[in-house]
Amino acid sequence: MLIGVPLETAQGETRVAVTPETAKKLKAQGHTVKVQSGAGVAASAPDEAYAAVGAEI
């Protein structure tokens, strides 16, 4: 399954739909995870953290 993680557009929102740890678990289950660039920045999860667990940016 392809799972997309978009950047939150609501003013002041600091949550992200999928953390790097969750992305890692989803990848281990065989899913493809694509993360919009900057999606996790407000939640202290930079693009590099997602890339490190195999998510596509």
C-alpha positions as CSV (number, residue, x, y, z in Angstrom):
1,M,0.0,0.0,0.0
2,L,1.2,3.5,-0.7
3,I,0.9,5.8,2.3
4,G,1.3,9.6,1.8
5,V,2.2,12.0,4.6
6,P,1.3,15.6,3.7
7,L,2.5,18.8,5.3
8,E,-0.1,20.2,7.7
9,T,-1.6,23.4,6.4
10,A,-3.5,24.6,9.5
11,Q,-2.1,27.7,11.2
12,G,-0.1,26.8,14.3
13,E,-0.4,23.0,13.9
14,T,2.6,21.1,15.2
15,R,1.5,17.5,14.7
16,V,2.4,15.2,11.9
17,A,0.3,12.2,10.7
18,V,3.2,9.7,10.7
19,T,6.4,9.9,12.8
20,P,9.7,8.5,11.5
21,E,9.3,5.5,14.0
22,T,5.8,4.8,12.5
23,A,7.2,5.1,9.0
24,K,9.8,2.5,9.9
25,K,7.2,0.1,11.1
26,L,5.0,0.7,8.0
27,K,8.1,0.0,5.8
28,A,8.8,-3.2,7.7
29,Q,5.2,-4.3,6.9
30,G,5.9,-3.8,3.2
31,H,4.2,-0.5,2.6
32,T,5.6,2.4,0.6
33,V,5.8,5.6,2.6
34,K,6.1,9.0,0.8
35,V,6.5,12.1,3.0
36,Q,6.0,15.7,1.7
37,S,9.2,17.7,2.3
38,G,9.0,19.5,5.6
39,A,5.9,17.6,6.8
40,G,7.5,16.7,10.2
41,V,9.6,19.8,10.8
42,A,7.1,21.4,13.3
43,A,7.0,18.1,15.2
44,S,10.8,17.9,15.4
45,A,11.0,15.3,12.7
46,P,13.2,16.5,9.8
47,D,13.2,15.0,6.3
48,E,16.5,13.3,7.1
49,A,14.8,11.2,9.9
50,Y,12.2,9.9,7.4
51,A,14.8,9.2,4.8
52,A,16.9,7.3,7.3
53,V,14.1,4.8,7.9
54,G,13.4,4.3,4.1
55,A,10.6,6.8,3.5
56,E,10.6,8.7,0.2
57,I,10.7,12.5,0.4
